[in-house]
Amino acid sequence: MDHPWLNAPAADIAQTARSLLGWEVTANGVRIRLTEVEAYAGTGEDPASHAHRGPTPRTTVMFGPAGYAYTYFVFGMHWCLNLVCGAEGEAAAVLLRAGEVVEGRDLARERRGGVPDRDLARGPARLVMALGVTAAANGTSMLDGTGPLLLTPPTRPVAPSAVSAGPRVGVAAAHDVPWRFWITGDPTVSPYRRHVPRRRPASIR
């Protein structure tokens, strides 16, 4: 299936992210309807983006082609999942922040340890856990069925009037850029937390 919005300019990444709400991601027997996403632009344009200073061994996949998965490890314990978007070389991506499990709920419950259903994929690390995704998904296509993840169009489209926007969660720069988008009032949307710099411990005298 053609996805023309994936090759839109990096400057349009916010609109691309909005348009992903309601799309569905399937992996390892679980299907999740996206209810919250975050947009990240590329080199030199977005200081909160991993690609802000150009490609590195970790971020090479962000520079294209579009439609591929970019995974990264946070806090030494969790994986997060992004969809690479935009024209090749521009390094735009959308973080898949949260969703509703619409198929394979029992599997998701096993992976998430019996939490309430609204929390099965309520946050980027939880979403990855519910899908059973590992680092092996990095750099694989999410569109053509060759990788472990498959992104498919909405079975329940989201009306533009049902979308809210606000600042991204926990970023250390560009705190107030309103590039987080979510389905208004959906219980699976994660709570907002602004980044708080860690204080260095006082030296021992």
mmCIF file of the C-alpha atoms, coordinates in Angstrom:
data_MODEL
# 
_entry.id   MODEL 
# 
loop_
_atom_site.group_PDB 
_atom_site.id 
_atom_site.type_symbol 
_atom_site.label_atom_id 
_atom_site.label_alt_id 
_atom_site.label_comp_id 
_atom_site.label_asym_id 
_atom_site.label_entity_id 
_atom_site.label_seq_id 
_atom_site.pdbx_PDB_ins_code 
_atom_site.Cartn_x 
_atom_site.Cartn_y 
_atom_site.Cartn_z 
_atom_site.occupancy 
_atom_site.B_iso_or_equiv 
_atom_site.pdbx_formal_charge 
_atom_site.auth_seq_id 
_atom_site.auth_comp_id 
_atom_site.auth_asym_id 
_atom_site.auth_atom_id 
_atom_site.pdbx_PDB_model_num 
ATOM 1   C CA . MET A 1 1   ? 0.000   0.000   0.000  1.00 0.00 ? 1   MET A CA 1 
ATOM 2   C CA . ASP A 1 2   ? 1.232   3.511   -0.830 1.00 0.00 ? 2   ASP A CA 1 
ATOM 3   C CA . HIS A 1 3   ? 1.971   5.822   2.096  1.00 0.00 ? 3   HIS A CA 1 
ATOM 4   C CA . PRO A 1 4   ? 2.673   9.235   0.510  1.00 0.00 ? 4   PRO A CA 1 
ATOM 5   C CA . TRP A 1 5   ? 2.777   10.992  3.869  1.00 0.00 ? 5   TRP A CA 1 
ATOM 6   C CA . LEU A 1 6   ? 5.906   9.013   4.760  1.00 0.00 ? 6   LEU A CA 1 
ATOM 7   C CA . ASN A 1 7   ? 7.892   10.944  2.147  1.00 0.00 ? 7   ASN A CA 1 
ATOM 8   C CA . ALA A 1 8   ? 6.641   14.362  3.161  1.00 0.00 ? 8   ALA A CA 1 
ATOM 9   C CA . PRO A 1 9   ? 9.312   16.965  4.031  1.00 0.00 ? 9   PRO A CA 1 
ATOM 10  C CA . ALA A 1 10  ? 10.715  16.808  7.559  1.00 0.00 ? 10  ALA A CA 1 
ATOM 11  C CA . ALA A 1 11  ? 9.147   20.225  8.124  1.00 0.00 ? 11  ALA A CA 1 
ATOM 12  C CA . ASP A 1 12  ? 5.752   18.510  7.900  1.00 0.00 ? 12  ASP A CA 1 
ATOM 13  C CA . ILE A 1 13  ? 6.565   15.879  10.542 1.00 0.00 ? 13  ILE A CA 1 
ATOM 14  C CA . ALA A 1 14  ? 3.973   17.257  12.982 1.00 0.00 ? 14  ALA A CA 1 
ATOM 15  C CA . GLN A 1 15  ? 1.175   16.711  10.469 1.00 0.00 ? 15  GLN A CA 1 
ATOM 16  C CA . THR A 1 16  ? 2.557   13.271  9.655  1.00 0.00 ? 16  THR A CA 1 
ATOM 17  C CA . ALA A 1 17  ? 2.458   12.352  13.333 1.00 0.00 ? 17  ALA A CA 1 
ATOM 18  C CA . ARG A 1 18  ? -1.152  13.544  13.715 1.00 0.00 ? 18  ARG A CA 1 
ATOM 19  C CA . SER A 1 19  ? -2.169  11.430  10.736 1.00 0.00 ? 19  SER A CA 1 
ATOM 20  C CA . LEU A 1 20  ? -0.825  8.271   12.396 1.00 0.00 ? 20  LEU A CA 1 
ATOM 21  C CA . LEU A 1 21  ? -3.389  8.373   15.202 1.00 0.00 ? 21  LEU A CA 1 
ATOM 22  C CA . GLY A 1 22  ? -5.782  5.473   14.791 1.00 0.00 ? 22  GLY A CA 1 
ATOM 23  C CA . TRP A 1 23  ? -3.374  3.450   12.644 1.00 0.00 ? 23  TRP A CA 1 
ATOM 24  C CA . GLU A 1 24  ? -2.641  -0.037  13.931 1.00 0.00 ? 24  GLU A CA 1 
ATOM 25  C CA . VAL A 1 25  ? 0.630   -1.828  14.656 1.00 0.00 ? 25  VAL A CA 1 
ATOM 26  C CA . THR A 1 26  ? 0.810   -5.612  14.761 1.00 0.00 ? 26  THR A CA 1 
ATOM 27  C CA . ALA A 1 27  ? 3.637   -7.821  16.041 1.00 0.00 ? 27  ALA A CA 1 
ATOM 28  C CA . ASN A 1 28  ? 3.917   -11.253 17.634 1.00 0.00 ? 28  ASN A CA 1 
ATOM 29  C CA . GLY A 1 29  ? 0.197   -11.874 17.926 1.00 0.00 ? 29  GLY A CA 1 
ATOM 30  C CA . VAL A 1 30  ? -0.795  -8.442  19.308 1.00 0.00 ? 30  VAL A CA 1 
ATOM 31  C CA . ARG A 1 31  ? -2.411  -5.550  17.434 1.00 0.00 ? 31  ARG A CA 1 
ATOM 32  C CA . ILE A 1 32  ? -2.426  -2.019  18.898 1.00 0.00 ? 32  ILE A CA 1 
ATOM 33  C CA . ARG A 1 33  ? -4.419  1.026   17.771 1.00 0.00 ? 33  ARG A CA 1 
ATOM 34  C CA . LEU A 1 34  ? -2.254  4.132   18.179 1.00 0.00 ? 34  LEU A CA 1 
ATOM 35  C CA . THR A 1 35  ? -3.728  6.733   20.527 1.00 0.00 ? 35  THR A CA 1 
ATOM 36  C CA . GLU A 1 36  ? -0.655  8.899   21.207 1.00 0.00 ? 36  GLU A CA 1 
ATOM 37  C CA . VAL A 1 37  ? 2.421   9.831   19.157 1.00 0.00 ? 37  VAL A CA 1 
ATOM 38  C CA . GLU A 1 38  ? 5.275   12.359  19.192 1.00 0.00 ? 38  GLU A CA 1 
ATOM 39  C CA . ALA A 1 39  ? 6.986   14.017  16.235 1.00 0.00 ? 39  ALA A CA 1 
ATOM 40  C CA . TYR A 1 40  ? 10.747  14.573  15.929 1.00 0.00 ? 40  TYR A CA 1 
ATOM 41  C CA . ALA A 1 41  ? 12.378  16.498  13.088 1.00 0.00 ? 41  ALA A CA 1 
ATOM 42  C CA . GLY A 1 42  ? 15.865  15.945  11.738 1.00 0.00 ? 42  GLY A CA 1 
ATOM 43  C CA . THR A 1 43  ? 19.358  17.380  11.637 1.00 0.00 ? 43  THR A CA 1 
ATOM 44  C CA . GLY A 1 44  ? 19.704  20.926  12.917 1.00 0.00 ? 44  GLY A CA 1 
ATOM 45  C CA . GLU A 1 45  ? 15.953  21.487  13.169 1.00 0.00 ? 45  GLU A CA 1 
ATOM 46  C CA . ASP A 1 46  ? 14.936  19.870  16.434 1.00 0.00 ? 46  ASP A CA 1 
ATOM 47  C CA . PRO A 1 47  ? 17.309  19.814  19.437 1.00 0.00 ? 47  PRO A CA 1 
ATOM 48  C CA . ALA A 1 48  ? 15.151  17.128  21.068 1.00 0.00 ? 48  ALA A CA 1 
ATOM 49  C CA . SER A 1 49  ? 15.762  14.720  18.182 1.00 0.00 ? 49  SER A CA 1 
ATOM 50  C CA . HIS A 1 50  ? 18.426  12.007  18.351 1.00 0.00 ? 50  HIS A CA 1 
ATOM 51  C CA . ALA A 1 51  ? 19.403  13.079  14.824 1.00 0.00 ? 51  ALA A CA 1 
ATOM 52  C CA . HIS A 1 52  ? 19.937  16.735  15.740 1.00 0.00 ? 52  HIS A CA 1 
ATOM 53  C CA . ARG A 1 53  ? 23.710  16.633  15.253 1.00 0.00 ? 53  ARG A CA 1 
ATOM 54  C CA . GLY A 1 54  ? 23.760  14.300  12.282 1.00 0.00 ? 54  GLY A CA 1 
ATOM 55  C CA . PRO A 1 55  ? 24.021  10.533  11.803 1.00 0.00 ? 55  PRO A CA 1 
ATOM 56  C CA . THR A 1 56  ? 25.693  8.259   14.343 1.00 0.00 ? 56  THR A CA 1 
ATOM 57  C CA . PRO A 1 57  ? 25.901  4.453   14.436 1.00 0.00 ? 57  PRO A CA 1 
ATOM 58  C CA . ARG A 1 58  ? 22.730  4.463   16.563 1.00 0.00 ? 58  ARG A CA 1 
ATOM 59  C CA . THR A 1 59  ? 20.714  6.937   14.483 1.00 0.00 ? 59  THR A CA 1 
ATOM 60  C CA . THR A 1 60  ? 21.672  5.926   10.933 1.00 0.00 ? 60  THR A CA 1 
ATOM 61  C CA . VAL A 1 61  ? 18.301  4.259   10.412 1.00 0.00 ? 61  VAL A CA 1 
ATOM 62  C CA . MET A 1 62  ? 16.563  7.583   11.097 1.00 0.00 ? 62  MET A CA 1 
ATOM 63  C CA . PHE A 1 63  ? 18.044  8.999   7.894  1.00 0.00 ? 63  PHE A CA 1 
ATOM 64  C CA . GLY A 1 64  ? 15.938  6.740   5.731  1.00 0.00 ? 64  GLY A CA 1 
ATOM 65  C CA . PRO A 1 65  ? 14.333  5.207   3.938  1.00 0.00 ? 65  PRO A CA 1 
ATOM 66  C CA . ALA A 1 66  ? 10.918  5.994   5.381  1.00 0.00 ? 66  ALA A CA 1 
ATOM 67  C CA . GLY A 1 67  ? 8.656   3.309   6.805  1.00 0.00 ? 67  GLY A CA 1 
ATOM 68  C CA . TYR A 1 68  ? 11.352  1.599   8.866  1.00 0.00 ? 68  TYR A CA 1 
ATOM 69  C CA . ALA A 1 69  ? 11.489  1.010   12.611 1.00 0.00 ? 69  ALA A CA 1 
ATOM 70  C CA . TYR A 1 70  ? 13.947  2.933   14.773 1.00 0.00 ? 70  TYR A CA 1 
ATOM 71  C CA . THR A 1 71  ? 14.310  1.441   18.252 1.00 0.00 ? 71  THR A CA 1 
ATOM 72  C CA . TYR A 1 72  ? 16.399  2.746   21.126 1.00 0.00 ? 72  TYR A CA 1 
ATOM 73  C CA . PHE A 1 73  ? 17.109  1.825   24.741 1.00 0.00 ? 73  PHE A CA 1 
ATOM 74  C CA . VAL A 1 74  ? 16.234  4.245   27.573 1.00 0.00 ? 74  VAL A CA 1 
ATOM 75  C CA . PHE A 1 75  ? 17.133  4.291   31.267 1.00 0.00 ? 75  PHE A CA 1 
ATOM 76  C CA . GLY A 1 76  ? 19.108  1.096   30.775 1.00 0.00 ? 76  GLY A CA 1 
ATOM 77  C CA . MET A 1 77  ? 15.952  -0.994  30.866 1.00 0.00 ? 77  MET A CA 1 
ATOM 78  C CA . HIS A 1 78  ? 13.299  -0.100  28.223 1.00 0.00 ? 78  HIS A CA 1 
ATOM 79  C CA . TRP A 1 79  ? 12.985  -0.118  24.438 1.00 0.00 ? 79  TRP A CA 1 
ATOM 80  C CA . CYS A 1 80  ? 11.072  2.563   22.522 1.00 0.00 ? 80  CYS A CA 1 
ATOM 81  C CA . LEU A 1 81  ? 9.755   2.355   18.965 1.00 0.00 ? 81  LEU A CA 1 
ATOM 82  C CA . ASN A 1 82  ? 9.705   5.036   16.260 1.00 0.00 ? 82  ASN A CA 1 
ATOM 83  C CA . LEU A 1 83  ? 8.533   5.080   12.661 1.00 0.00 ? 83  LEU A CA 1 
ATOM 84  C CA . VAL A 1 84  ? 11.032  6.737   10.314 1.00 0.00 ? 84  VAL A CA 1 
ATOM 85  C CA . CYS A 1 85  ? 9.240   9.301   8.124  1.00 0.00 ? 85  CYS A CA 1 
ATOM 86  C CA . GLY A 1 86  ? 9.972   11.983  5.579  1.00 0.00 ? 86  GLY A CA 1 
ATOM 87  C CA . ALA A 1 87  ? 12.338  12.194  2.655  1.00 0.00 ? 87  ALA A CA 1 
ATOM 88  C CA . GLU A 1 88  ? 15.472  10.058  2.782  1.00 0.00 ? 88  GLU A CA 1 
ATOM 89  C CA . GLY A 1 89  ? 18.329  11.873  4.478  1.00 0.00 ? 89  GLY A CA 1 
ATOM 90  C CA . GLU A 1 90  ? 16.140  14.186  6.580  1.00 0.00 ? 90  GLU A CA 1 
ATOM 91  C CA . ALA A 1 91  ? 15.913  11.943  9.661  1.00 0.00 ? 91  ALA A CA 1 
ATOM 92  C CA . ALA A 1 92  ? 12.366  12.690  10.777 1.00 0.00 ? 92  ALA A CA 1 
ATOM 93  C CA . ALA A 1 93  ? 10.601  10.123  12.947 1.00 0.00 ? 93  ALA A CA 1 
ATOM 94  C CA . VAL A 1 94  ? 7.464   9.579   15.007 1.00 0.00 ? 94  VAL A CA 1 
ATOM 95  C CA . LEU A 1 95  ? 7.648   8.000   18.453 1.00 0.00 ? 95  LEU A CA 1 
ATOM 96  C CA . LEU A 1 96  ? 4.766   5.581   19.045 1.00 0.00 ? 96  LEU A CA 1 
ATOM 97  C CA . ARG A 1 97  ? 3.874   6.609   22.591 1.00 0.00 ? 97  ARG A CA 1 
ATOM 98  C CA . ALA A 1 98  ? 0.708   4.711   23.492 1.00 0.00 ? 98  ALA A CA 1 
ATOM 99  C CA . GLY A 1 99  ? -2.173  2.679   22.184 1.00 0.00 ? 99  GLY A CA 1 
ATOM 100 C CA . GLU A 1 100 ? -5.171  0.455   22.785 1.00 0.00 ? 100 GLU A CA 1 
ATOM 101 C CA . VAL A 1 101 ? -4.703  -3.308  22.461 1.00 0.00 ? 101 VAL A CA 1 
ATOM 102 C CA . VAL A 1 102 ? -7.401  -4.398  20.021 1.00 0.00 ? 102 VAL A CA 1 
ATOM 103 C CA . GLU A 1 103 ? -6.232  -7.947  19.323 1.00 0.00 ? 103 GLU A CA 1 
ATOM 104 C CA . GLY A 1 104 ? -4.174  -10.456 21.309 1.00 0.00 ? 104 GLY A CA 1 
ATOM 105 C CA . ARG A 1 105 ? -5.092  -8.977  24.671 1.00 0.00 ? 105 ARG A CA 1 
ATOM 106 C CA . ASP A 1 106 ? -4.295  -12.171 26.585 1.00 0.00 ? 106 ASP A CA 1 
ATOM 107 C CA . LEU A 1 107 ? -0.782  -12.209 25.112 1.00 0.00 ? 107 LEU A CA 1 
ATOM 108 C CA . ALA A 1 108 ? -0.317  -8.555  25.991 1.00 0.00 ? 108 ALA A CA 1 
ATOM 109 C CA . ARG A 1 109 ? -1.481  -9.248  29.539 1.00 0.00 ? 109 ARG A CA 1 
ATOM 110 C CA . GLU A 1 110 ? 1.105   -12.026 29.912 1.00 0.00 ? 110 GLU A CA 1 
ATOM 111 C CA . ARG A 1 111 ? 3.876   -9.740  28.686 1.00 0.00 ? 111 ARG A CA 1 
ATOM 112 C CA . ARG A 1 112 ? 2.788   -6.862  30.904 1.00 0.00 ? 112 ARG A CA 1 
ATOM 113 C CA . GLY A 1 113 ? 2.277   -8.835  34.096 1.00 0.00 ? 113 GLY A CA 1 
ATOM 114 C CA . GLY A 1 114 ? -1.432  -8.466  34.750 1.00 0.00 ? 114 GLY A CA 1 
ATOM 115 C CA . VAL A 1 115 ? -1.747  -4.674  34.747 1.00 0.00 ? 115 VAL A CA 1 
ATOM 116 C CA . PRO A 1 116 ? -5.135  -3.050  34.028 1.00 0.00 ? 116 PRO A CA 1 
ATOM 117 C CA . ASP A 1 117 ? -6.074  -3.225  30.356 1.00 0.00 ? 117 ASP A CA 1 
ATOM 118 C CA . ARG A 1 118 ? -5.801  0.550   29.890 1.00 0.00 ? 118 ARG A CA 1 
ATOM 119 C CA . ASP A 1 119 ? -2.123  0.292   30.925 1.00 0.00 ? 119 ASP A CA 1 
ATOM 120 C CA . LEU A 1 120 ? -1.137  -2.539  28.580 1.00 0.00 ? 120 LEU A CA 1 
ATOM 121 C CA . ALA A 1 121 ? 0.389   -0.106  26.052 1.00 0.00 ? 121 ALA A CA 1 
ATOM 122 C CA . ARG A 1 122 ? 0.049   3.188   27.920 1.00 0.00 ? 122 ARG A CA 1 
ATOM 123 C CA . GLY A 1 123 ? 3.508   4.637   27.331 1.00 0.00 ? 123 GLY A CA 1 
ATOM 124 C CA . PRO A 1 124 ? 6.264   3.972   24.778 1.00 0.00 ? 124 PRO A CA 1 
ATOM 125 C CA . ALA A 1 125 ? 8.088   1.255   26.742 1.00 0.00 ? 125 ALA A CA 1 
ATOM 126 C CA . ARG A 1 126 ? 4.823   -0.485  27.645 1.00 0.00 ? 126 ARG A CA 1 
ATOM 127 C CA . LEU A 1 127 ? 3.719   -0.439  24.009 1.00 0.00 ? 127 LEU A CA 1 
ATOM 128 C CA . VAL A 1 128 ? 6.937   -2.184  22.964 1.00 0.00 ? 128 VAL A CA 1 
ATOM 129 C CA . MET A 1 129 ? 6.575   -4.753  25.743 1.00 0.00 ? 129 MET A CA 1 
ATOM 130 C CA . ALA A 1 130 ? 2.972   -5.502  24.803 1.00 0.00 ? 130 ALA A CA 1 
ATOM 131 C CA . LEU A 1 131 ? 4.041   -6.096  21.200 1.00 0.00 ? 131 LEU A CA 1 
ATOM 132 C CA . GLY A 1 132 ? 6.909   -8.348  22.267 1.00 0.00 ? 132 GLY A CA 1 
ATOM 133 C CA . VAL A 1 133 ? 9.333   -6.280  20.192 1.00 0.00 ? 133 VAL A CA 1 
ATOM 134 C CA . THR A 1 134 ? 13.105  -6.461  20.709 1.00 0.00 ? 134 THR A CA 1 
ATOM 135 C CA . ALA A 1 135 ? 16.152  -4.653  19.348 1.00 0.00 ? 135 ALA A CA 1 
ATOM 136 C CA . ALA A 1 136 ? 15.986  -6.997  16.345 1.00 0.00 ? 136 ALA A CA 1 
ATOM 137 C CA . ALA A 1 137 ? 13.169  -4.818  14.941 1.00 0.00 ? 137 ALA A CA 1 
ATOM 138 C CA . ASN A 1 138 ? 15.531  -1.884  14.444 1.00 0.00 ? 138 ASN A CA 1 
ATOM 139 C CA . GLY A 1 139 ? 15.995  -1.062  10.774 1.00 0.00 ? 139 GLY A CA 1 
ATOM 140 C CA . THR A 1 140 ? 13.214  -3.352  9.544  1.00 0.00 ? 140 THR A CA 1 
ATOM 141 C CA . SER A 1 141 ? 10.281  -2.301  7.378  1.00 0.00 ? 141 SER A CA 1 
ATOM 142 C CA . MET A 1 142 ? 6.956   -1.666  9.104  1.00 0.00 ? 142 MET A CA 1 
ATOM 143 C CA . LEU A 1 143 ? 5.066   -1.520  5.806  1.00 0.00 ? 143 LEU A CA 1 
ATOM 144 C CA . ASP A 1 144 ? 5.785   -4.525  3.610  1.00 0.00 ? 144 ASP A CA 1 
ATOM 145 C CA . GLY A 1 145 ? 5.501   -7.464  6.029  1.00 0.00 ? 145 GLY A CA 1 
ATOM 146 C CA . THR A 1 146 ? 9.176   -8.438  5.854  1.00 0.00 ? 146 THR A CA 1 
ATOM 147 C CA . GLY A 1 147 ? 9.881   -7.364  9.434  1.00 0.00 ? 147 GLY A CA 1 
ATOM 148 C CA . PRO A 1 148 ? 8.327   -8.278  12.785 1.00 0.00 ? 148 PRO A CA 1 
ATOM 149 C CA . LEU A 1 149 ? 6.107   -5.158  12.778 1.00 0.00 ? 149 LEU A CA 1 
ATOM 150 C CA . LEU A 1 150 ? 3.278   -4.235  10.418 1.00 0.00 ? 150 LEU A CA 1 
ATOM 151 C CA . LEU A 1 151 ? 1.602   -0.819  10.277 1.00 0.00 ? 151 LEU A CA 1 
ATOM 152 C CA . THR A 1 152 ? -1.906  -0.806  8.795  1.00 0.00 ? 152 THR A CA 1 
ATOM 153 C CA . PRO A 1 153 ? -4.593  1.859   8.172  1.00 0.00 ? 153 PRO A CA 1 
ATOM 154 C CA . PRO A 1 154 ? -7.239  2.626   10.808 1.00 0.00 ? 154 PRO A CA 1 
ATOM 155 C CA . THR A 1 155 ? -10.306 0.457   11.192 1.00 0.00 ? 155 THR A CA 1 
ATOM 156 C CA . ARG A 1 156 ? -11.700 3.380   13.213 1.00 0.00 ? 156 ARG A CA 1 
ATOM 157 C CA . PRO A 1 157 ? -10.491 6.653   11.645 1.00 0.00 ? 157 PRO A CA 1 
ATOM 158 C CA . VAL A 1 158 ? -9.833  9.575   13.990 1.00 0.00 ? 158 VAL A CA 1 
ATOM 159 C CA . ALA A 1 159 ? -11.568 12.859  13.221 1.00 0.00 ? 159 ALA A CA 1 
ATOM 160 C CA . PRO A 1 160 ? -9.319  15.951  13.334 1.00 0.00 ? 160 PRO A CA 1 
ATOM 161 C CA . SER A 1 161 ? -11.636 17.429  15.979 1.00 0.00 ? 161 SER A CA 1 
ATOM 162 C CA . ALA A 1 162 ? -10.843 14.464  18.268 1.00 0.00 ? 162 ALA A CA 1 
ATOM 163 C CA . VAL A 1 163 ? -7.093  15.196  18.375 1.00 0.00 ? 163 VAL A CA 1 
ATOM 164 C CA . SER A 1 164 ? -5.286  17.168  21.089 1.00 0.00 ? 164 SER A CA 1 
ATOM 165 C CA . ALA A 1 165 ? -1.745  18.556  20.940 1.00 0.00 ? 165 ALA A CA 1 
ATOM 166 C CA . GLY A 1 166 ? 0.779   19.533  23.582 1.00 0.00 ? 166 GLY A CA 1 
ATOM 167 C CA . PRO A 1 167 ? 4.461   19.485  24.557 1.00 0.00 ? 167 PRO A CA 1 
ATOM 168 C CA . ARG A 1 168 ? 6.494   16.317  24.253 1.00 0.00 ? 168 ARG A CA 1 
ATOM 169 C CA . VAL A 1 169 ? 7.171   14.181  27.314 1.00 0.00 ? 169 VAL A CA 1 
ATOM 170 C CA . GLY A 1 170 ? 10.477  14.253  29.153 1.00 0.00 ? 170 GLY A CA 1 
ATOM 171 C CA . VAL A 1 171 ? 12.601  15.903  26.452 1.00 0.00 ? 171 VAL A CA 1 
ATOM 172 C CA . ALA A 1 172 ? 15.706  17.751  27.603 1.00 0.00 ? 172 ALA A CA 1 
ATOM 173 C CA . ALA A 1 173 ? 15.405  20.468  24.919 1.00 0.00 ? 173 ALA A CA 1 
ATOM 174 C CA . ALA A 1 174 ? 12.610  22.221  23.012 1.00 0.00 ? 174 ALA A CA 1 
ATOM 175 C CA . HIS A 1 175 ? 10.354  21.479  25.973 1.00 0.00 ? 175 HIS A CA 1 
ATOM 176 C CA . ASP A 1 176 ? 7.323   23.411  24.826 1.00 0.00 ? 176 ASP A CA 1 
ATOM 177 C CA . VAL A 1 177 ? 7.154   22.444  21.160 1.00 0.00 ? 177 VAL A CA 1 
ATOM 178 C CA . PRO A 1 178 ? 3.583   21.062  20.840 1.00 0.00 ? 178 PRO A CA 1 
ATOM 179 C CA . TRP A 1 179 ? 4.486   17.964  18.830 1.00 0.00 ? 179 TRP A CA 1 
ATOM 180 C CA . ARG A 1 180 ? 2.787   15.350  20.989 1.00 0.00 ? 180 ARG A CA 1 
ATOM 181 C CA . PHE A 1 181 ? -0.606  14.328  19.644 1.00 0.00 ? 181 PHE A CA 1 
ATOM 182 C CA . TRP A 1 182 ? -3.250  12.145  21.228 1.00 0.00 ? 182 TRP A CA 1 
ATOM 183 C CA . ILE A 1 183 ? -6.879  11.108  20.900 1.00 0.00 ? 183 ILE A CA 1 
ATOM 184 C CA . THR A 1 184 ? -8.699  13.423  23.278 1.00 0.00 ? 184 THR A CA 1 
ATOM 185 C CA . GLY A 1 185 ? -10.070 11.659  26.353 1.00 0.00 ? 185 GLY A CA 1 
ATOM 186 C CA . ASP A 1 186 ? -8.736  8.214   25.446 1.00 0.00 ? 186 ASP A CA 1 
ATOM 187 C CA . PRO A 1 187 ? -7.852  6.324   28.666 1.00 0.00 ? 187 PRO A CA 1 
ATOM 188 C CA . THR A 1 188 ? -4.775  4.685   27.133 1.00 0.00 ? 188 THR A CA 1 
ATOM 189 C CA . VAL A 1 189 ? -2.957  8.007   26.617 1.00 0.00 ? 189 VAL A CA 1 
ATOM 190 C CA . SER A 1 190 ? 0.078   8.356   28.881 1.00 0.00 ? 190 SER A CA 1 
ATOM 191 C CA . PRO A 1 191 ? 0.396   11.128  31.494 1.00 0.00 ? 191 PRO A CA 1 
ATOM 192 C CA . TYR A 1 192 ? 2.460   14.221  30.678 1.00 0.00 ? 192 TYR A CA 1 
ATOM 193 C CA . ARG A 1 193 ? 5.752   14.683  32.505 1.00 0.00 ? 193 ARG A CA 1 
ATOM 194 C CA . ARG A 1 194 ? 8.112   17.553  31.803 1.00 0.00 ? 194 ARG A CA 1 
ATOM 195 C CA . HIS A 1 195 ? 11.838  16.782  31.837 1.00 0.00 ? 195 HIS A CA 1 
ATOM 196 C CA . VAL A 1 196 ? 13.505  17.505  35.174 1.00 0.00 ? 196 VAL A CA 1 
ATOM 197 C CA . PRO A 1 197 ? 17.325  17.724  35.059 1.00 0.00 ? 197 PRO A CA 1 
ATOM 198 C CA . ARG A 1 198 ? 19.100  15.434  37.463 1.00 0.00 ? 198 ARG A CA 1 
ATOM 199 C CA . ARG A 1 199 ? 20.968  17.232  40.219 1.00 0.00 ? 199 ARG A CA 1 
ATOM 200 C CA . ARG A 1 200 ? 24.576  16.359  40.703 1.00 0.00 ? 200 ARG A CA 1 
ATOM 201 C CA . PRO A 1 201 ? 25.267  15.093  44.223 1.00 0.00 ? 201 PRO A CA 1 
ATOM 202 C CA . ALA A 1 202 ? 27.011  17.609  46.464 1.00 0.00 ? 202 ALA A CA 1 
ATOM 203 C CA . SER A 1 203 ? 30.701  16.898  46.955 1.00 0.00 ? 203 SER A CA 1 
ATOM 204 C CA . ILE A 1 204 ? 31.658  15.313  50.258 1.00 0.00 ? 204 ILE A CA 1 
ATOM 205 C CA . ARG A 1 205 ? 33.610  17.683  52.458 1.00 0.00 ? 205 ARG A CA 1 
# 
